[in-house]
């Protein structure tokens, strides 16, 4: 059963470690008290840092500094997106490739919201083992769904109580980069099909395949060397579909941002550098227009 200890599952632990470090920064943009427990509980990550003081070169470290700051910023921006969406009328939230995301436990949700978390069986089993050990209590109704997003996940979602007639806030954070382009296209079509008017979707993409100069960026090299995670090998190598454009064809409105837009907004986070591993990253915010909201 693929879990968190290898392959793409390890990226969930990497993001958890970045969130743990962010939580303890004096200028933290997001707080996740559960994150360090995941990192410590898995053999593969037990020795990784979970505090800024455990990263000797601090922000100069390409992995726990620059990329870590990126994950901290992304967490905050997408926390804000979900909070905005549920206050604007979304009744349910679907976290696609939820990994070790603890928003169902740490955000303050309005009453009667349901959070669906989709990831593979092994990842969710590990997550539950850690959260159960902490006696963590969700702040919304939480429904985990163990399934592979390359398969027919809509059926599992619908059979778990998901209601396609009410607005949904969807999130694909750090997921689409790893999916084959056909699965990404199907996922976008499925989200559209299951979305009532007033639904929202945020997702992260990378524009195109990166040049050899970008592939040699210290962020990729340090991630491989320091924790053995070869992001470039895990990313799907096919040309990427234009999912924002596809959503617009389906009648959604979209806004595309670089992470640097939010660095400037919040006053911290990564800024562009030469041959930047983050330059192709885009965060897309989409709305299915309607009267519901
Ligand atoms: N969204 C979480 C976050 O930001 O903390 C996790 C991000 S992690 C980088 C990528 C997640 O996508 C992992 O938990 C992985 O198991 C999940 N994932 C990748 N491919 C998947 C697939 N085919 N089906 C289900 N989950 C998948």
Boltz pocket constraint, residues with backbone or C-beta under 6 A from the ligand:
constraints:
  - pocket:
      binder: B
      contacts: [[A, 3], [A, 8], [A, 9], [A, 11], [A, 12], [A, 15], [A, 16], [A, 96], [A, 97], [A, 98], [A, 99], [A, 100], [A, 101], [A, 118], [A, 119], [A, 120], [A, 123], [A, 147], [A, 148], [A, 149], [A, 150], [A, 172], [A, 173], [A, 174], [A, 175], [A, 178], [A, 179]]
      max_distance: 6.0
